[in-house]
Amino acid sequence: MSIPIIGFEDGNAVLDWIEFTQALAKGHELPKAEIGDTFLYRSPDTLLSRSAWIDGLGLAVKTANIFPGNPKAGKPMINGSVCLYSDIDGQLEALVDFHLVTKWKTAGDSLLGALRLANPDAAEVLIVGAGTVGGSLIDAFSAGFPKAKIRVWNRTTAKAADLVANHPGTQIAPDLEAAVRTADIIITATMSSSPVIKGDWLRPGQHLNMIGAYRPDMREVDDTALTRSKIYTDSFDTTLDHIGEFMIPLAAGVIQRSDVLADYYGLDGFPRFDPSQITLFKNGGGAHLDLITSHHILEKWKASA
C-alpha cells in the first residue's frame, strides 16, 4: 500500500479556518496527549523534535530546525518534516508537508484562543511581525473576524509593505504604540528576545495573542501586560516551564502558576468576551497540536479524493 504524501497546495486547498479550530477543540476532548519535546540550541539556531500520542487519534513526530540567518541567504528560515502514524498498529499513515502543518497549526491555534476570548465584533486586528507567520495570520483572522480591519506593524517598514501588498485590504501600521492602543486584537509574531508590547499601552476589552517566543530567553510582552491581563494558554505543559514569556516572570515572582487560568484541556474555563477585562493568550504550540492538525489534514484530504 502506498503511503499518502500530502503536499502544501493539495492540503491547503481542502482546509477551512473555522472548521479547523473546531477540530482543534475536539482533539482536546480526547485523552490528554503524551508528548515528548527535545530542544537543542546553537545560538541563534534551534532544533526541535516533537512527538505526540493521543489515545484514539494516533501518533505524530515533527522535527523542525530554525536558522534565523537563512533568509539573508535567500533560504527558508524553518525546515523540517512530519510523520503521522496509526493509533491501531503504529504503521505510517501519511507524510504531511511540514510547512502546511505549521501554517495551520500555528495560526489556527491562535485563532481558536481569540475566538474564545476576544470581542466577536472586533473592528481592528493588529499583527506585530511581518514574517511568514504574518501571512497565515491575515488569512486566519480574516476568516475568524470578517468585520475587522487588519493592520501590520514590523520593525522594518519595507517588510510590512511587502506583506500588505500581497494581502489586499490590509494596511501598514506606522507607529506601534498608537496601533496597539486602537486595536481590539493584538497578535505578536516576532523573533524578539525582549518585550515589544508594553502593558501601559493596553486598555480593557483588548485581546493580546502571543506567538513568537518559543525559547527560554524570549519574550514579547512586559511584566505590566501580564499583571494587567487574565492569562490563558494552549498547553500548560509546553509553555510554563519552557518559554521565557512565562518562565522569566514566574521565576521573578511577577506572576504565579495559578495566574495562568486555563489551557485547551479546560476550554470551558475560557470565558466569553468581557469588555472590562484584558485577555492574554500564549500560543506555545506542541507536538499534540501537530498531531491533531496532521490528522485533520489527512481526513480532509481523503474526503476530497
Order of alpha helices (4+ residues) and beta strands (2+ residues): beta-alpha-alpha-beta-beta-beta-beta-beta-alpha-beta-alpha-beta-alpha-beta-alpha-beta-beta-alpha-beta-alpha-alpha-beta-alpha
